[in-house]
Amino acid sequence: MIITNPNEVVRIALSQVGVKEQPRGSNKGPQVDRYTGGNAVPWCALFCLWVYREAKCPIPGDFSPSPGKMPPMCNVEHFERVFKEHDWHYMAPKEGDLVFFSHRGNSDRGPGRHIGIVVKVELDRIQIVDGNWGDSVRNRWVRLDCGEITGFGRMG
């Protein structure tokens, strides 16, 4: 069984709030490059993978990206599919979970999906930290009935 530490995941995610792309819209920057391995790519999933690695609970199949070499989990659709295949996909959130969204929202333009980390659960909403939201790491609230959430990921 995989053991995760949701408190550490939440602590590390919150510690990154305010990290910004430099320059804006570039998918680059000193800290962003740590998440992406220096690749100028949409980085919401890479941010989540980095947080879990830093919390000492890496997601199976993940590896640190490097220039030209990206983990398959950098694709949110693939990420969610893997969690479904391992029965790690849930419809009710817990702190430290991943949250999968049906579209990119305020992330990069174009097709694709978005992912963030649940840091607090209330009755009808969740507080999340997500990378690459408005070109930065943001802390925001999302209503559970928003229609954009496709599920939550939790290992074990």
N, C-alpha and C positions, 0 to 999 in steps of 0.2 A: 504494500500500500504506500502511496505517495503522501508524504506529510508536508503540509504547507503551514506557514506562519502568517495568517491574515493580518495580524497587528503590525508585523514588520513590513509586509507588502504595502499597507496603508501608510505607514510612517515614511517609507522611502518615496512612494508616489507623491505624497504631500510635500516632501522636501524639494521636489523638482518644480513646483508651481512657480511660474514666472520665467522659466527658461524660454528664450525667444530665438527664432531663426535670425541669423545675421548674414546677409541682409534679409529683410522681410520678403517672404515669397520664394526663398532660394532652397528650402529644405536643407540648409547648412547652418553652421555656427559651431563654436567650440564644444558646447555640451551636446547639441543635436548630433554632432559627428560621433560622439561616444555612443549614442543610441544606434546610429546607422552604420558605423564602421567607416564613415567618410563618404558614403554613397548619398548623392542628392536625390532622394526618393521620398515619397509619402511615408511618414514615419510613425503613425499612431500605433501600429502593431509592434514595431521595433522598440518603441518606448515601453510598452507593456512587457515585452520579453526581457528588456534590460532591467526593469523593476523587479521582476521575479528572479532573475539571476542574482541581482544585488541582495535580495532577501534570502538567498541560499535555498531557493526552491525552484530551480530551473524547470522549465516546461520540457518534457521529453521530446526529443527531436530538434530542440533549439541549439544554436551555437552562436557565438559572437560573430557578427558580420564583419567583413573586411572589404576593401575596395574590390568590386567585381564579384564578391561572393556573399550571397544573401541566404538566410535560412528560409525554408519554404513557408514558415509561419508568418512571414512578412505580408502574405496575402491573407486578408481577413476572412474571406470565404473559405480558404483552405484551413485556416486556424479553427473556425467554428466547426467545420466538417470533422476535423480530427477530434475535437472535444465531443462531438456527438458519437463518433465511432467508439470512443472509450467510455461512454456513459458518464461523461463529465459535464453534460449540458443540462441546465435546469431552467425553469420558468420563474422561480422565486429567488430573489437576490440575497446574498449575505455579504458582509464586509470582507474585502479582499478579493471578491470575485472579479472576473472579467465581464464586461457587458458588451454584447454584440449589437450593432446597429445595421439597419437595412440599407443605409446610404451614407455618403461621406459627410453630409451636413456642412459645417463650417470648416472643413478640412480642405485638402487640395481640390481643385476643379476636376471634372471628368467623372467617369464611371468608377464605381468601387464602393467599398463599405468602410465602416469606422468601428473602432474598438476603444474602450476605456477601462478604468479600474474603479470599482465601487468602494467608496471610503466611508459611507454612512447610509443606513437604511431607515427610512421613516415609513409611516403607514401607506402613503400614496405616492411617494417620491424617493429618489435616491440621489445622493451627492456622489459625483464622480470626479476623478482626475483623468484627463485625457491629453495625450500628446498630439501635436499637430492640429490643435483646434484654434483657428485664427492665427496660425503660424507660431504657436507657443504651447506651453504646458498650462492648462487651465483647470480650475476647480469650479464646477458648476452643478446645478440641480436639474434633474430630469424627472418629469412625471412618469410613473410606471405605465399609465394608460396613453402615452404619447403616440403609440402606434408605430414607432420606429425601432423599438427594442425587439430583437429576434431571440434573445435568450441570454443566459449567464453561464460562464465557464468556471468550474471549480474542480480541481484535481482531487481524486480520491474519494 
